[in-house]
Amino acid sequence: IRPYIGGRDLLQVLRERYIIDFSGLTRDEAEAANPEAFQHVMVHVKPERDQNRRDSIKTLWWRFGWERPKLRLALKGIDRFIGTTETAKHRVFQFLPTSTVADHKIMCIALNEAKFLGVLQSRIHVVWSFATGSRHGVGNDPVYNKLSCFDAFPFPVLAEPDSTKIARLAARIDEHRKQQQAAHPGLTLTGVYNVLESLRVGAQLTPNERAIHQQGLVTLLKEFHDDLDRAVFEAYGWSDLADKLVGKPGATIPLPKKSLAQAEAEEELLTRLVDLNTQRAGEEAQGRIRWLRPEY
């Protein structure tokens, strides 16, 4: 019996939901593992699975319907992974425990080191994801695509002390958000980042936003993000762009209207990332691959 989380849970209020997960088990193994849960699946799941057109679903009726075997293999040996909602107003990354089962609306990244969380949550990666991803829905929300947003993204080569610094700053952001949400169960990350963006554009906060600002300690969170952004820019060797972009609006949300100076700086950032991508492709063609998890 495992906790189950969906894309909405990451940015809104976490719902308490559980699933019966017999993935990887034979029928006999599943029955022996938890007879009561097995009977529940037999009574409530099997009748529907018997009508399924897919032979694998019909034959292995006791198994979880969305097993994601490659992800399960990738998560073995680590206690947490990085998750982000596939389609969301704000692009936010966070650590999730591997004891949970994530639905298909969560992009799961099998990395457990905080330095990678820091790079992904940085303005550099978020700007890249907005440029390479797609949009969906009435709100034209950004969609995070694995192939273009993650696979093609050129990570920096992190050496000490950059690695330690970025890891520390990323962990501080993740812990801060979780701590404030635990203290205020109704606090959502969407609400927090709406207020953070209002602070960036210099807007006057409404009474409701002021309450969120206090509960989420959003000014402090903003400072944490700015510190992280500067550290990641420094790791790439692009501190000249940090001076033009850090602290500006649009750090987690697409910004339709921006100053000419910011637009030019973001265009230069994307040009450098594309050039770095090309460089990495050339390296990989010669057999040099910069694995993020060499042991995996």
C-alpha positions as CSV (number, residue, x, y, z in Angstrom):
1,I,0.0,0.0,0.0
2,R,1.8,3.1,-1.2
3,P,1.0,6.9,-1.2
4,Y,-0.1,8.1,-4.6
5,I,0.5,11.6,-5.9
6,G,-0.7,13.4,-9.0
7,G,0.5,16.5,-10.8
8,R,-2.1,18.7,-9.0
9,D,-0.8,17.6,-5.6
10,L,2.6,19.1,-6.2
11,L,1.4,22.6,-6.7
12,Q,-1.9,22.6,-4.7
13,V,-2.9,21.0,-1.4
14,L,-1.6,17.4,-1.2
15,R,-4.4,14.9,-1.1
16,E,-4.1,11.8,1.0
17,R,-4.4,8.9,-1.5
18,Y,-3.1,5.4,-1.6
19,I,-2.8,2.6,-4.1
20,I,-2.4,-1.1,-4.0
21,D,0.8,-1.8,-5.9
22,F,1.5,-5.4,-6.9
23,S,3.9,-4.4,-9.7
24,G,6.5,-7.0,-10.5
25,L,4.7,-9.7,-8.6
26,T,3.2,-12.9,-9.9
27,R,-0.4,-13.7,-9.0
28,D,0.7,-16.1,-6.2
29,E,3.3,-13.6,-4.9
30,A,0.7,-10.8,-4.8
31,E,-1.9,-13.0,-3.0
32,A,0.7,-14.0,-0.4
33,A,2.0,-10.5,0.1
34,N,-1.3,-9.1,1.1
35,P,-4.4,-11.3,0.9
36,E,-6.8,-8.6,2.0
37,A,-5.5,-6.1,-0.7
38,F,-5.5,-8.9,-3.3
39,Q,-9.2,-9.7,-2.6
40,H,-10.0,-6.0,-2.9
41,V,-8.3,-6.0,-6.4
42,M,-10.1,-9.2,-7.3
43,V,-13.5,-7.8,-6.4
44,H,-13.1,-4.2,-7.6
45,V,-10.5,-4.2,-10.4
46,K,-10.6,-7.6,-12.1
47,P,-14.1,-7.3,-13.5
48,E,-13.1,-4.1,-15.3
49,R,-9.8,-5.5,-16.4
50,D,-11.6,-8.5,-17.9
51,Q,-13.2,-6.1,-20.4
52,N,-9.9,-4.4,-21.4
53,R,-8.7,-4.7,-25.0
54,R,-5.1,-4.9,-24.0
55,D,-4.0,-8.5,-23.3
56,S,-1.3,-7.4,-20.9
57,I,-3.9,-5.5,-18.8
58,K,-6.4,-8.3,-18.9
59,T,-3.9,-11.1,-18.2
60,L,-2.0,-9.3,-15.4
61,W,-5.1,-7.9,-13.9
62,W,-3.7,-7.6,-10.3
63,R,-0.8,-5.4,-11.3
64,F,-0.8,-1.6,-11.2
65,G,-2.1,-0.3,-14.5
66,W,0.6,2.3,-15.0
67,E,3.8,0.5,-13.9
68,R,6.5,2.5,-15.7
69,P,9.1,-0.2,-15.4
70,K,12.0,1.9,-16.7
71,L,11.3,4.6,-14.0
72,R,11.0,1.9,-11.3
73,L,14.4,0.5,-12.3
74,A,15.9,4.0,-12.4
75,L,14.6,4.8,-8.8
76,K,16.1,1.6,-7.3
77,G,18.9,2.4,-4.8
78,I,17.9,6.1,-4.2
79,D,15.5,7.4,-1.5
80,R,14.2,10.5,-3.4
81,F,13.8,11.8,-6.9
82,I,13.0,15.2,-8.6
83,G,9.4,15.8,-9.7
84,T,7.7,18.6,-11.6
85,T,4.1,18.8,-12.9
86,E,4.0,18.3,-16.6
87,T,1.6,21.1,-17.3
88,A,1.7,24.0,-14.8
89,K,1.5,27.8,-14.5
90,H,4.8,27.9,-12.6
91,R,7.7,25.6,-13.4
92,V,8.7,24.3,-9.9
93,F,10.9,21.3,-9.1
94,Q,11.0,19.5,-5.8
95,F,12.2,16.3,-4.1
96,L,9.7,13.5,-3.7
97,P,10.3,10.2,-1.8
98,T,10.6,7.0,-3.8
99,S,8.1,5.4,-1.5
100,T,5.4,7.3,-3.4
101,V,3.9,6.4,-6.7
102,A,3.6,9.3,-9.1
103,D,1.0,9.4,-11.8
104,H,1.7,10.2,-15.5
105,K,1.2,13.9,-15.0
106,I,4.4,14.2,-13.0
107,M,7.7,14.3,-14.9
108,C,9.9,12.1,-12.7
109,I,13.7,12.7,-12.9
110,A,15.7,9.9,-11.2
111,L,18.3,12.2,-9.6
112,N,18.7,12.4,-5.9
113,E,21.4,15.0,-5.5
114,A,20.5,18.5,-4.5
115,K,23.0,20.0,-7.0
116,F,20.8,18.8,-9.8
117,L,17.6,20.1,-8.2
118,G,19.4,23.4,-8.0
119,V,20.3,23.5,-11.7
120,L,16.8,22.5,-12.8
121,Q,15.1,25.1,-10.5
122,S,17.4,27.8,-11.7
123,R,16.3,30.6,-14.1
124,I,18.7,29.2,-16.7
125,H,16.9,25.9,-17.0
126,V,13.4,27.4,-16.6
127,V,14.0,29.8,-19.5
128,W,15.2,26.9,-21.6
129,S,12.1,24.9,-20.7
130,F,9.8,27.7,-21.7
131,A,11.6,28.1,-25.1
132,T,11.8,24.3,-25.9
133,G,8.5,23.1,-24.3
134,S,5.0,23.5,-25.5
135,R,1.8,25.1,-24.2
136,H,-1.6,23.7,-23.2
137,G,-5.0,24.7,-22.1
138,V,-7.0,27.8,-21.7
139,G,-4.3,29.4,-19.6
140,N,-1.6,28.5,-22.3
141,D,0.3,26.9,-19.4
142,P,3.9,25.6,-20.2
143,V,4.3,21.9,-20.8
144,Y,7.5,20.2,-19.7
145,N,8.6,17.8,-22.4
146,K,11.2,15.2,-21.5
147,L,13.0,15.1,-24.9
148,S,13.3,18.8,-25.5
149,C,13.3,20.3,-22.0
150,F,15.4,17.7,-20.1
151,D,17.3,15.4,-22.5
152,A,18.6,18.2,-24.7
153,F,19.5,20.5,-21.8
154,P,23.2,20.9,-21.3
155,F,24.0,20.8,-17.6
156,P,27.1,22.7,-16.3
157,V,30.2,20.7,-15.4
158,L,30.0,21.1,-11.7
159,A,33.2,21.1,-9.7
160,E,33.9,22.1,-6.1
161,P,33.0,24.6,-4.7
162,D,30.1,25.3,-7.2
163,S,28.6,21.8,-6.6
164,T,28.4,22.2,-2.8
165,K,27.1,25.7,-3.0
166,I,24.4,24.9,-5.5
167,A,23.4,21.8,-3.5
168,R,23.1,23.9,-0.3
169,L,21.0,26.6,-1.9
170,A,18.7,24.1,-3.6
171,A,18.2,22.1,-0.4
172,R,17.4,25.4,1.4
173,I,14.6,26.2,-1.1
174,D,13.1,22.7,-1.0
175,E,13.2,22.5,2.8
176,H,11.8,26.1,3.2
177,R,8.8,25.3,1.0
178,K,8.0,22.0,2.7
179,Q,8.4,23.5,6.1
180,Q,6.0,26.4,5.5
181,Q,3.5,24.1,3.8
182,A,3.6,21.7,6.8
183,A,3.0,24.7,9.2
184,H,0.2,26.0,7.0
185,P,-1.7,23.0,5.4
186,G,-3.8,25.3,3.1
187,L,-0.7,26.9,1.6
188,T,-0.1,26.0,-2.0
189,L,3.0,26.4,-4.2
190,T,0.9,28.1,-6.9
191,G,-0.2,30.7,-4.4
192,V,3.4,31.2,-3.1
193,Y,4.8,31.6,-6.6
194,N,2.0,33.9,-7.6
195,V,3.0,36.2,-4.7
196,L,6.7,35.8,-5.5
197,E,6.1,37.0,-9.1
198,S,4.0,39.9,-7.8
199,L,7.0,40.9,-5.7
200,R,9.3,40.7,-8.7
201,V,7.1,43.0,-10.8
202,G,6.6,45.4,-7.8
203,A,2.8,44.9,-7.6
204,Q,0.9,45.9,-4.5
205,L,-0.2,42.7,-2.7
206,T,-3.9,42.1,-2.0
207,P,-5.0,41.1,1.6
208,N,-5.1,37.4,0.5
209,E,-1.6,37.7,-1.1
210,R,-0.3,39.3,2.1
211,A,-1.5,36.4,4.1
212,I,0.2,34.0,1.7
213,H,3.3,36.1,1.8
214,Q,3.5,35.8,5.6
215,Q,2.7,32.1,5.7
216,G,5.1,31.2,2.9
217,L,7.8,33.7,4.0
218,V,7.9,34.6,0.3
219,T,10.4,37.5,0.5
220,L,12.8,35.1,2.1
221,L,12.1,32.5,-0.6
222,K,12.7,35.1,-3.3
223,E,16.1,35.8,-1.8
224,F,16.9,32.1,-1.8
225,H,16.0,31.8,-5.5
226,D,18.1,34.8,-6.4
227,D,21.1,33.3,-4.5
228,L,20.6,30.0,-6.4
229,D,20.3,31.7,-9.7
230,R,23.5,33.6,-9.2
231,A,25.3,30.4,-8.2
232,V,24.2,28.5,-11.3
233,F,25.1,31.4,-13.6
234,E,28.5,31.4,-11.9
235,A,28.9,27.6,-12.4
236,Y,28.3,28.1,-16.2
237,G,30.8,31.0,-16.2
238,W,28.0,33.4,-17.3
239,S,27.9,35.8,-14.4
240,D,27.6,38.7,-16.9
241,L,24.1,37.5,-17.7
242,A,23.3,37.1,-14.0
243,D,23.5,40.8,-13.5
244,K,20.9,41.3,-16.2
245,L,18.5,38.5,-15.2
246,V,18.6,37.6,-11.6
247,G,15.7,39.1,-9.6
248,K,13.7,40.0,-12.8
249,P,10.1,38.9,-13.3
250,G,9.5,35.6,-15.1
251,A,11.7,33.3,-13.1
252,T,9.1,30.5,-12.9
253,I,6.4,31.7,-15.2
254,P,6.4,32.8,-18.9
255,L,6.5,36.6,-19.2
256,P,4.8,37.9,-22.3
257,K,5.8,41.5,-21.7
258,K,9.4,42.1,-20.7
259,S,11.9,44.9,-21.1
260,L,14.1,45.0,-24.1
261,A,17.1,44.5,-22.0
262,Q,15.7,41.4,-20.3
263,A,14.5,39.9,-23.7
264,E,18.0,40.4,-25.2
265,A,19.7,38.8,-22.2
266,E,17.4,35.8,-22.3
267,E,18.0,35.5,-26.1
268,E,21.8,35.5,-25.4
269,L,21.3,32.9,-22.7
270,L,19.4,30.6,-25.1
271,T,22.1,31.1,-27.7
272,R,24.8,30.1,-25.3
273,L,22.8,27.0,-24.2
274,V,22.3,25.9,-27.8
275,D,26.0,26.4,-28.5
276,L,26.8,24.3,-25.4
277,N,24.3,21.7,-26.5
278,T,26.1,21.5,-29.9
279,Q,29.4,21.1,-28.1
280,R,28.1,18.3,-26.0
281,A,26.7,16.5,-29.1
282,G,30.2,16.7,-30.6
283,E,31.7,15.2,-27.5
284,E,29.1,12.4,-27.4
285,A,29.8,11.6,-31.1
286,Q,33.4,10.9,-30.0
287,G,32.2,8.7,-27.1
288,R,32.5,11.2,-24.2
289,I,29.2,11.3,-22.4
290,R,28.8,13.3,-19.2
291,W,26.5,11.0,-17.3
292,L,24.6,12.6,-14.5
293,R,24.4,9.3,-12.6
294,P,27.4,7.3,-13.8
295,E,26.7,4.5,-11.3
296,Y,23.2,4.0,-12.9
